[in-house]
């Protein structure tokens, strides 16, 4: 892949330890190989997972770590065998940048479930070097893990689609929940939850937001266009809603009981887990058995689904609701994200930041 003299030195912001505090960091990128795309990062969304990883909440963090996996950028250079992209294209990169290509998930367009997948950051690439994410000037990514952002999408609003958007789109598609007229509930109204409302509404569903307080009611109904709003502690209204939903998308990233939400599902309804929680969840088995209900999970989406989802959002004019920040605000943004104080996704204007 060439000598060290041609490796690019770039600047990013990295966490150095489990305090999760990010600060400027300089490192080298690998050379652009035959199937690689070298892109200048313009925008990068801030996901709850970035916070988990920076603080070593999952016990698997390696430092220094440059987070960021909702990356939008401009192609600067492509390798000799790259066919899908050219210099000047606006492109996106999500959670993964590699897979084995040989296992069953890889061969069935489900590479996000490959046991040897390579994460965009906090992982080791095939060259033995650590992967670093989108809180940086540039990235080099294999063309398989790059998607085109079409002209009909605003780049900074497209960033959260690459994780939060596809995370909701994938299970709705996979479990046959795309057709219009379904009744769905979105539990938790953060970054993934707000995309859940927007995408489910665009599919023609009746959408209820379930939250722990009345705090987000006006936003859910008036800003995001949800049809109804349930407070999970309001037992009367929760009982009235029993057996009425085709699915509940559970985006809550902290421990919570599942029974209240299982009881909302109609026959063959699905509770789809989306929140990353490192403590065991609980339910009593009759809650599942007596309605032939399903508890399942889903993880982001395949590259094929990312492309489909971006086209769907362009056609239906679905855009994320974001707060754009500069890189030097990232630590405050992490603090606010921890308190759920963002409507609904921070996006870092990387190109406009002084790294």
Secondary structure by P-SEA (a helix, b strand, c coil): cccccccccbbbbbbccccccccccccccccccccbbbbbbcbbbbcaaaaaaaaccccccccccccccbbbbbbcccccccccccccccccccccccccccccccccccccccccccccccccccccbbbbcccccccccccccccccccccccccccccccaaaaaaaaaaaaccccccbbbbbccccaaaaaaaaaaaaaccbbbbbcccccccccccccccccccccccaaaaaaaaccccccccccccccccaaaaaaaccccccccccccccbbbbbbaaaaaaacbbbbccccccaaaaaaaaaaaaaabbbbbbbbbcccaaaaaaaaaaacccccbbbbccccccc
